Amino acid sequence: MPRKSLSSSQPPRPTDAELAILRVLWSQGRSSVREVFDTLNAGRAEPLAYTTVLRFLQIMREKGLVKREEEERGHLFAPAVPAERTKRQMVGDLVDRLFGGSVHELVLQALGTRKVSAKELREIRKVLKEAGEPSTDKTLE
């Protein structure tokens, strides 16, 4: 059964470009526009303009995805929501929209899409055990 719609207290689902910026902020912590700009453009064939990154951060602030803090050295941006909460929100939305609310279908599709390492299998088993669902699938053992 699909989950209820997201409450208005949750920020909107980030776009791909916004997610790239959020990944920078989640990994680096509070950062200036210049720091986000430099990290995003590291190794890019076609670099983004500084003003583009600044505009994205301004839009993301309006949407409630990032917070802006004033410091001695200027404005710093930080994620408004922790990475795990955003991931849960996006996965929940994916389960609802693409898999009709079926976590089972999502997991089967995810496991069938890419090779799973032994370490990942151990982590999956641990999560299943903690969820109270013993693994009966020999591929997870």
C-alpha positions in Angstrom: 0.0 0.0 0.0 1.5 3.4 -0.9 2.6 5.7 1.9 0.7 8.9 2.7 1.8 12.0 0.8 4.7 13.9 2.2 3.9 16.4 4.9 4.3 20.1 4.1 7.1 20.2 6.8 9.4 18.2 4.5 11.5 20.0 1.9 10.7 19.2 -1.8 12.5 16.4 -3.5 15.9 17.8 -4.8 16.7 17.9 -8.5 19.8 16.1 -9.8 21.8 19.4 -9.7 20.6 20.1 -6.2 21.5 16.7 -5.1 25.1 17.2 -6.4 25.3 20.3 -4.2 23.8 18.6 -1.2 26.4 15.8 -1.6 29.1 18.4 -1.4 27.6 19.9 1.7 27.0 16.6 3.4 30.6 15.5 2.9 32.3 18.9 3.5 29.9 20.4 6.0 29.3 24.2 6.0 30.8 25.6 2.9 31.1 28.9 1.0 29.8 29.3 -2.5 33.5 29.2 -3.7 34.1 25.9 -1.9 31.0 24.3 -3.4 31.9 25.7 -6.8 35.5 24.3 -6.6 34.3 20.9 -5.5 31.6 20.6 -8.1 34.0 21.6 -10.9 36.9 19.4 -9.9 37.4 17.1 -12.9 34.4 18.4 -14.8 34.9 18.7 -18.6 32.4 21.6 -18.7 32.7 23.6 -15.5 29.7 25.3 -14.0 29.8 29.1 -13.7 30.2 30.5 -10.2 27.0 32.5 -10.6 25.1 29.3 -11.5 26.2 27.6 -8.3 25.3 30.7 -6.3 21.9 30.8 -7.9 21.3 27.1 -7.2 22.2 27.7 -3.5 19.8 30.7 -3.4 17.0 28.6 -4.9 17.8 25.7 -2.5 17.6 28.1 0.4 14.1 29.3 -0.7 13.0 25.7 -1.0 14.3 24.9 2.5 17.0 22.5 1.3 19.9 24.5 2.6 20.5 27.1 5.4 22.6 30.2 5.0 24.8 31.3 7.9 26.6 34.6 8.0 30.2 34.4 9.2 33.2 36.7 9.3 34.3 35.4 5.9 30.9 35.7 4.3 28.0 33.4 3.8 28.3 29.7 4.5 25.7 27.2 3.3 24.8 24.0 5.1 22.2 21.3 4.4 18.9 21.9 6.1 18.2 18.2 6.3 20.5 15.3 7.1 21.5 13.0 4.2 19.8 10.0 5.7 16.4 11.8 6.0 16.7 13.0 2.4 17.6 9.5 1.2 14.7 8.0 3.1 12.3 10.6 1.7 13.5 9.9 -1.9 13.5 6.1 -1.5 10.0 6.3 -0.1 8.8 8.3 -3.0 10.5 5.9 -5.4 8.8 2.9 -3.7 5.4 4.6 -4.0 5.7 6.0 -7.5 7.6 3.2 -9.3 6.9 0.1 -7.3 3.4 0.8 -6.1 4.4 0.8 -2.5 6.2 -2.6 -2.7 9.5 -2.6 -0.9 9.9 -6.2 -1.9 9.8 -5.2 -5.6 12.3 -2.4 -5.0 14.8 -4.8 -3.2 14.4 -7.5 -5.9 15.0 -4.9 -8.6 18.0 -3.4 -6.8 19.7 -6.7 -6.1 19.2 -7.8 -9.7 20.5 -4.6 -11.2 24.1 -4.7 -10.0 26.6 -7.1 -8.6 26.5 -7.1 -4.8 29.7 -7.4 -2.9 30.2 -9.8 0.1 30.5 -6.8 2.4 27.2 -5.4 1.1 25.5 -8.8 1.5 26.7 -8.9 5.2 25.2 -5.4 5.7 22.0 -6.4 4.1 21.8 -9.5 6.3 22.4 -7.4 9.3 19.6 -5.0 8.4 17.2 -7.9 7.7 18.1 -9.4 11.1 17.5 -6.1 12.9 14.2 -5.8 11.1 13.2 -9.2 12.5 13.1 -10.8 9.1 15.4 -13.9 9.0 17.1 -14.4 5.7 15.6 -17.4 3.9 17.2 -16.6 0.6 20.5 -18.6 0.3 21.9 -15.8 -2.0 22.1 -13.5 1.0 23.9 -16.0 3.2 
